[in-house]
């Protein structure tokens, strides 16, 4: 079996894996919802043109026996925007709800040719929505949700060059209940600390809970050639890691009791996640709002109720991550958060491959050369298996003329033809499967490396040499795919010709098919296969010459 067939089998295995993942998403076991599937209705009177009855993006409050659901008044569609700048963020907080409406990642441009134009991960536009929301919920006490109006001491905050931390406090009060919501940003970090401090200056106990949620619309564009998951995920010690896509949310409202854990919205290279305190009891939930234009989908968590006596203070704390999927940092923040770097079913292979890739990059300072070094290492690991395969193919190539003679002798008598072939293989000590099995073992490594390269945000806009200034996108001039196609043709010349004419024609077409196929793959992945093919050709050529000259048996 030659490397052209390896490409074919790898492609089939990869497509099969994607089909399996999609089948699990569509038809696999779903989380068992609680008896209550719909959120409690919110009732109020219209204020400034907004009917609170139509606001169905709030989670249920923690019901207290004998209480009546109340909602803080909505006073405007949008409040004042507070500008926040750190060394990694350009960010906007809306005083309506104290919610994060815009986050630009200063170190991640939209395009490699526009370094001055940072990616706006969190945004609110007419056709696309992606916002971070949080607030307090109470069935009997005043509590600000993400539609309530906060006040701020200033409209601009900036992390000074000499400072390591920046705090942005927002204030709300009603009927003796004072709430201070504070966002704390740290230098060089995408993790934000969020604190609600409640001061009860009334003469009654305050009972309420905090909720944190992420709301977004479906992506406007998706790649036709490279599948990456965009949607919600949850994690706790019970379910570990589970995807809840937009279709799931539309079908049924998700609810699950949880201790600690996190909820997130992920997409290619980036994520936003709310991380609960380790021992905090929460209700994980989803909300699908198809009445909006565009439709929005929410994943969130609501804590259990806390009681704060008259004249007392209490607080809720959470962590919010908004940024790139940096594996080492995500591992430090919370258990399982690194799983948002979604390597799929072969995570156990992809993670060590990513680790090796990072190690080589630290060594040489170039992700392209790191891929080349990783290819050399993988080739070295499979050297003996490849050698067995190439020896088998060289022997098959050597007896090729005799096989052709047998075909001419027995014509269409396939039974006698097969008997004669088996006798020839036995005499020459050839194992027909010897060239197949060693290569099949390498297919999972190909798929695992595909995901490692595809999911590594470090490769996004990472330059290699000359015309390749972004290893995460296709080669703009298709040079690498063409080299790969040429290398496949050379390999075919070294391989034994298939005895079946139809199969021979199919094999001749494969280099063209895979050249087109890989033309749309990330340049980093094509680079791996170009280097792998060159090494394979070298090894195969040497072995073939030795077999044909009789130096090896």
C-alpha positions in Angstrom: 0.0 0.0 0.0 1.4 3.4 -0.9 1.1 6.8 0.6 -1.6 7.8 -1.9 -3.8 5.2 -0.4 -2.8 6.5 3.0 -4.2 9.9 2.0 -7.4 8.2 0.9 -7.8 6.2 4.0 -6.9 9.2 6.2 -9.5 11.4 4.4 -12.2 8.6 4.8 -11.3 8.2 8.5 -11.4 11.9 9.0 -14.8 12.4 7.3 -16.1 9.4 9.3 -14.9 11.0 12.5 -16.8 14.3 11.6 -19.9 12.3 10.8 -19.7 10.5 14.1 -19.2 13.8 16.0 -22.2 15.3 14.2 -24.3 12.2 14.8 -23.6 12.4 18.6 -24.6 16.1 18.5 -27.8 15.4 16.7 -28.9 12.0 18.1 -26.7 11.2 21.0 -27.9 11.2 24.6 -29.0 14.7 25.8 -28.9 16.0 29.4 -32.1 15.2 31.3 -33.9 18.4 31.8 -35.7 19.2 35.0 -39.5 19.2 35.2 -39.6 23.0 34.8 -38.6 23.7 31.2 -39.7 27.3 30.8 -38.4 30.3 32.6 -40.9 32.1 34.9 -42.7 35.0 33.2 -41.5 38.5 34.0 -44.3 41.0 34.4 -44.1 44.7 34.6 -45.4 47.8 33.0 -43.9 49.4 29.9 -41.1 51.9 30.7 -39.8 54.3 28.1 -41.1 52.2 25.2 -39.7 48.8 26.6 -42.2 46.2 27.6 -40.6 44.1 30.3 -43.0 41.2 29.5 -41.1 40.8 26.2 -37.8 40.5 28.0 -37.3 36.8 28.1 -33.5 36.7 28.4 -33.6 36.6 32.2 -33.1 33.3 34.2 -35.5 32.2 36.8 -34.9 33.6 40.3 -34.3 31.3 43.2 -37.9 31.0 44.4 -38.4 31.7 48.1 -41.7 30.3 49.6 -44.4 32.8 49.9 -42.6 35.4 47.7 -43.8 37.2 44.6 -41.6 37.6 41.5 -40.4 41.2 41.1 -38.2 42.8 38.5 -36.0 45.9 38.7 -37.3 48.6 36.4 -36.0 49.0 32.9 -35.4 52.7 32.1 -33.6 52.8 28.7 -32.7 50.6 25.8 -29.1 51.6 26.3 -27.1 53.5 28.9 -23.8 55.3 28.8 -20.8 53.4 27.4 -17.7 53.2 29.6 -14.4 52.8 27.8 -11.9 50.5 29.4 -8.4 50.0 28.1 -5.8 47.5 29.4 -2.7 46.1 27.7 -4.7 43.3 26.1 -8.3 44.8 25.9 -10.2 47.7 24.4 -13.5 47.2 26.1 -16.9 48.8 26.5 -19.2 48.4 29.5 -22.8 49.6 29.2 -24.2 51.3 32.3 -27.5 49.6 31.4 -27.1 46.4 33.2 -23.4 46.9 33.7 -22.8 44.4 30.9 -19.8 44.0 28.6 -20.9 45.0 25.1 -17.6 45.1 23.2 -14.2 43.5 23.7 -11.4 44.0 21.2 -8.4 41.8 21.6 -5.4 44.1 21.0 -2.9 41.3 20.4 -5.1 39.5 17.8 -5.7 41.5 14.6 -8.6 40.6 12.3 -6.1 40.2 9.4 -2.4 39.7 9.4 -2.1 42.6 6.9 -4.1 44.9 9.2 -2.2 44.8 12.6 -3.9 48.0 13.7 -7.4 46.5 13.4 -8.0 44.2 16.5 -10.5 41.4 16.5 -13.7 42.4 18.2 -14.7 39.2 19.9 -17.6 40.6 22.0 -19.9 42.9 19.9 -23.4 44.0 19.4 -24.4 44.8 15.8 -27.6 44.7 13.7 -26.7 41.3 12.2 -24.5 39.7 14.8 -24.7 39.8 18.6 -22.2 38.4 21.2 -22.5 40.0 24.7 -21.5 39.1 28.3 -24.4 39.6 30.8 -24.7 39.2 34.6 -26.8 40.5 37.4 -28.8 39.6 40.5 -32.2 37.9 40.8 -34.6 38.0 43.6 -38.2 36.9 44.1 -38.9 39.3 47.0 -36.2 41.9 47.2 -34.9 44.7 44.9 -32.1 43.4 42.7 -30.5 44.8 39.5 -30.5 42.6 36.5 -28.7 43.2 33.1 -31.4 45.7 32.1 -31.1 47.9 35.2 -29.2 51.2 35.1 -26.0 51.6 37.0 -23.9 54.7 37.5 -20.2 55.1 37.2 -17.8 57.7 38.6 -16.1 58.2 35.2 -16.6 57.2 31.6 -13.0 56.2 30.8 -10.6 53.8 32.6 -7.1 52.9 31.6 -4.5 50.6 33.1 -1.5 52.7 33.8 1.9 51.5 32.7 3.0 51.3 36.3 -0.1 49.4 37.5 -0.8 45.7 37.6 -4.5 45.9 38.1 -7.5 48.1 37.1 -10.9 48.2 38.9 -14.1 49.5 37.3 -16.9 49.9 39.9 -20.5 50.4 39.0 -23.3 51.4 41.5 -27.0 50.7 41.7 -29.5 51.4 44.5 -33.2 50.9 45.2 -35.2 50.9 48.4 -32.2 50.8 50.7 -30.4 48.1 48.7 -27.0 49.3 47.4 -25.2 47.1 44.9 -21.6 47.8 43.7 -20.6 45.7 40.7 -16.8 45.7 40.1 -14.8 44.4 37.2 -11.1 43.8 38.0 -8.6 43.5 35.1 -5.1 42.2 35.5 -2.1 43.1 33.3 -1.3 40.6 30.6 -4.3 38.4 31.5 -7.6 37.6 29.8 -9.2 36.6 33.1 -11.5 39.2 34.7 -12.7 39.1 38.3 -16.3 40.1 38.8 -17.7 41.0 42.2 -21.2 42.0 43.4 -21.2 43.6 46.8 -24.7 44.1 48.4 -25.2 46.5 51.2 -28.6 46.1 52.9 -29.6 49.5 54.3 -33.3 48.5 54.5 -35.1 47.2 57.5 -35.8 43.8 55.9 -33.6 40.8 54.9 -32.4 40.7 51.3 -32.7 37.4 49.5 -31.3 36.9 46.1 -28.9 35.1 43.8 -26.4 36.0 41.1 -26.5 34.9 37.5 -23.9 35.0 34.7 -24.6 34.4 31.1 -23.3 34.6 27.6 -25.6 35.5 24.7 -24.8 35.3 21.0 -26.3 34.8 17.6 -25.3 32.2 15.1 -22.1 32.9 13.2 -22.6 34.8 10.0 -20.0 32.7 8.1 -18.7 29.2 8.5 -15.9 27.4 6.6 -17.1 24.9 4.0 -13.8 23.0 4.2 -12.7 23.2 7.8 -15.2 22.2 10.5 -14.8 23.8 14.0 -17.5 23.9 16.6 -19.2 27.1 17.5 -21.7 27.1 20.4 -22.1 26.5 24.1 -20.2 24.1 26.3 -20.5 23.3 30.0 -18.3 21.5 32.5 -18.5 20.2 36.0 -17.2 17.2 37.9 -20.3 15.2 36.9 -20.7 15.7 33.1 -17.0 16.8 32.6 -17.4 18.4 29.1 -20.6 18.7 27.1 -21.6 20.6 24.0 -25.0 22.3 23.8 -25.4 23.7 20.3 -27.9 26.2 19.1 -30.3 23.6 17.7 -30.3 21.9 21.1 -31.3 25.2 22.8 -34.1 25.7 20.3 -35.4 22.2 20.9 -35.6 22.3 24.7 -34.4 24.6 27.5 -31.3 23.1 29.2 -31.2 22.9 33.0 -28.8 21.1 35.3 -27.8 21.5 38.9 -24.1 21.9 39.3 -21.4 22.4 41.9 -18.6 24.7 40.7 -17.8 24.2 37.0 -18.1 26.7 34.2 -20.2 27.6 31.1 -18.7 29.0 27.9 -19.3 30.0 24.3 -16.5 28.8 22.1 -15.5 29.3 18.5 -12.4 28.7 16.4 -9.4 30.0 18.4 -11.4 32.0 21.0 -13.9 31.7 23.8 -15.7 33.4 26.6 -16.4 31.6 29.9 -18.0 32.2 33.2 -16.2 30.3 36.0 -18.0 29.6 39.3 -16.4 29.3 42.7 -15.4 25.7 43.2 -18.0 25.0 46.0 -20.7 27.2 44.6 -24.1 25.6 43.9 -25.5 26.7 40.5 -28.3 26.0 38.1 -26.9 25.7 34.6 -29.4 26.8 31.9 -29.9 27.8 28.4 -32.3 30.3 26.7 -33.2 30.4 23.0 -34.8 33.6 21.9 -36.0 33.3 18.3 -38.1 36.5 18.5 -35.0 38.5 18.3 -33.5 39.6 15.0 -31.0 38.0 14.8 -32.0 35.0 17.0 -30.0 34.8 20.2 -28.8 31.9 22.3 -27.8 32.1 25.9 -25.8 29.8 28.2 -25.5 30.7 31.8 -25.4 29.8 35.5 -27.5 31.0 38.4 -26.3 30.6 42.0 -28.4 29.5 44.9 -30.0 32.2 47.0 -28.1 34.2 49.7 -29.7 36.0 52.6 -28.3 39.3 53.8 -29.8 40.7 57.0 -30.8 44.3 57.5 -27.8 46.4 58.1 -25.4 43.7 56.8 -23.2 43.2 53.7 -22.8 40.2 51.4 -21.1 39.5 48.1 -21.0 37.2 45.0 -17.8 36.5 43.2 -17.1 35.0 39.7 -14.4 34.9 37.1 -14.8 35.7 33.5 -12.4 34.7 30.7 -12.7 36.4 27.3 -9.9 35.8 24.9 -7.8 33.2 23.0 -7.6 29.5 23.7 -4.2 29.5 25.4 -3.9 25.9 26.7 -1.5 26.5 29.5 -3.5 29.5 30.9 -6.8 27.7 30.6 -5.4 24.8 32.6 -4.4 27.1 35.4 -7.9 28.8 35.7 -10.2 25.9 36.2 -10.4 22.1 35.7 -11.4 21.2 32.1 -11.3 24.7 30.7 -8.5 23.6 28.4 -10.9 21.2 26.8 -12.4 24.2 25.0 -9.3 23.7 22.7 -11.4 21.1 21.0 -9.2 18.3 19.6 -12.2 15.9 19.3 -12.0 12.2 20.0 -8.2 12.0 19.6 -7.4 14.5 22.4 -5.1 12.0 24.0 -2.9 12.2 20.9 -3.4 15.8 19.9 -2.4 17.2 23.3 1.1 15.7 23.4 1.6 16.6 19.7 0.7 20.2 20.6 3.1 20.1 23.5 5.9 18.9 21.3 5.0 21.6 18.7 5.2 24.3 21.4 8.5 22.9 22.6 10.0 23.1 19.2 8.7 26.6 18.7 10.3 27.7 21.9 13.5 26.1 20.6 13.6 27.7 17.1 11.2 30.7 17.4 9.2 29.8 14.3 6.1 27.7 14.1 6.8 26.6 10.5 10.2 25.2 11.5 8.6 23.7 14.6 6.2 21.8 12.3 9.2 20.6 10.3 11.0 19.4 13.5 7.7 17.7 14.7 7.5 15.9 11.3 11.0 14.7 11.7 10.2 13.3 15.1 7.0 11.6 14.0 8.9 10.1 11.1 11.6 8.9 13.4 9.0 7.2 15.7 7.4 5.4 12.8 10.7 4.7 11.0 10.7 1.0 11.5 7.0 0.7 10.6 7.6 2.7 7.4 10.7 0.6 6.6 8.6 -2.6 6.8 6.0 -1.0 4.6 8.5 0.2 2.0 10.4 -3.1 1.9 7.1 -4.9 1.2 6.3 -2.4 -1.6 9.8 -2.7 -3.0 9.5 -6.5 -3.2 6.1 -6.2 -4.8 7.6 -3.7 -7.3 10.4 -6.2 -8.0 8.0 -9.1 -8.9 5.7 -6.7 -10.8 6.8 -8.1 -14.3 6.2 -11.7 -13.1 2.7 -10.7 -11.9 2.0 -9.2 -15.3 3.1 -12.5 -16.9 0.8 -14.5 -14.6 -2.1 -12.2 -15.6 -1.4 -12.7 -19.3 -1.1 -16.5 -18.8 -4.3 -17.0 -16.8 -6.4 -14.3 -18.4 -9.8 -14.1 -16.8 -9.4 -17.2 -14.7 -9.2 -15.3 -11.4 -9.1 -18.4 -9.2 -5.9 -19.8 -10.9 -4.5 -16.3 -11.1 -4.9 -15.8 -7.3 -3.5 -19.3 -6.6 -0.4 -18.5 -8.7 0.0 -15.1 -7.0 -0.1 -16.6 -3.5 2.5 -19.2 -4.6 4.7 -16.4 -5.9 4.3 -14.4 -2.7 5.2 -17.5 -0.7 8.3 -18.2 -2.7 9.6 -14.6 -2.6 8.5 -14.3 1.1 6.3 -11.3 0.4 3.4 -10.4 2.7 0.8 -8.5 0.6 -0.5 -6.8 3.8 3.0 -5.8 4.9 2.8 -2.5 3.2 -0.7 -1.8 4.5 -0.9 -2.3 8.2 2.1 -0.1 9.2 0.7 2.8 7.3 -2.8 2.3 8.8 -1.3 2.7 12.2 -0.3 6.3 11.3 -3.8 7.5 10.3 -4.8 8.4 13.9 -1.6 10.4 14.2 -2.5 12.3 11.0 -6.0 13.1 12.3 -4.7 14.1 15.7 -2.1 16.4 14.2 -4.8 17.9 12.0 -6.7 18.9 15.1 -3.6 20.1 16.9 -2.7 22.4 14.1 -6.3 23.5 13.4 -7.1 24.4 17.1 -3.8 26.0 18.1 -4.4 29.8 18.3 -0.6 30.3 18.4 -0.5 29.3 14.7 -3.1 32.0 13.8 -1.3 34.6 11.7 2.1 32.9 12.6 4.6 33.6 9.7 6.8 30.9 8.2 9.1 32.1 5.4 8.8 34.1 2.2 5.2 34.2 1.0 3.6 32.3 3.9 2.8 34.9 6.6 -0.1 32.9 8.2 0.2 29.2 8.8 -3.5 28.9 9.9 -4.9 29.7 6.4 -4.4 28.2 3.0 -1.3 28.9 1.0 -2.3 32.1 -1.0 -0.3 30.9 -4.1 -1.0 27.2 -3.7 2.7 26.4 -3.8 2.7 23.9 -1.0 -0.3 22.0 -2.3 1.3 21.8 -5.7 4.6 20.5 -4.2 2.6 18.0 -2.2 0.8 16.8 -5.4 4.1 16.4 -7.2 5.6 14.4 -4.3 2.6 12.1 -4.5 3.3 11.5 -8.2 6.9 10.7 -7.4 5.8 8.3 -4.7 3.6 6.5 -7.2 6.5 5.9 -9.5 8.3 4.2 -6.6 5.3 2.0 -5.7 4.3 -1.2 -7.5 1.7 -0.6 -10.2 -1.8 -2.0 -9.2 -2.6 -5.1 -11.2 -6.1 -3.9 -11.8 -6.2 -1.3 -14.7 -9.2 0.6 -13.2 -7.4 0.8 -9.8 -4.3 2.1 -11.6 -6.3 4.9 -13.2 -7.9 5.8 -9.9 -4.5 6.0 -8.2 -3.2 8.2 -11.0 -6.0 10.7 -10.4 -5.5 10.8 -6.6 -2.6 13.3 -6.6 -4.8 15.7 -8.5 -7.7 15.1 -6.1 -5.6 15.6 -3.0 -3.9 18.6 -4.4 -7.3 20.3 -4.8 -8.4 18.9 -1.5 -5.3 20.3 0.4 -5.3 23.6 -1.4 -7.9 24.8 1.1 -6.2 23.4 4.2 -4.1 25.5 6.5 -0.6 26.0 5.2 0.8 24.5 8.4 -0.9 21.2 7.8 0.1 21.1 4.2 3.7 21.9 5.2 3.6 18.8 7.5 2.6 16.6 4.6 5.1 18.1 2.2 8.0 17.4 4.6 6.6 14.0 5.4 6.4 13.1 1.7 9.9 14.3 1.0 11.2 12.2 3.9 9.1 9.2 2.8 10.4 9.5 -0.8 14.0 9.5 0.4 13.5 6.5 2.6 11.5 4.6 0.1 14.0 5.3 -2.8 16.9 4.0 -0.8 15.1 0.8 0.3 13.7 0.2 -3.2 17.2 0.5 -4.8 18.6 -1.9 -2.2 15.9 -4.5 -2.8 16.2 -4.2 -6.6 20.0 -4.6 -6.5 19.7 -7.6 -4.2 21.5 -5.9 -1.2 18.5 -6.7 1.0 16.2 -9.8 1.0 
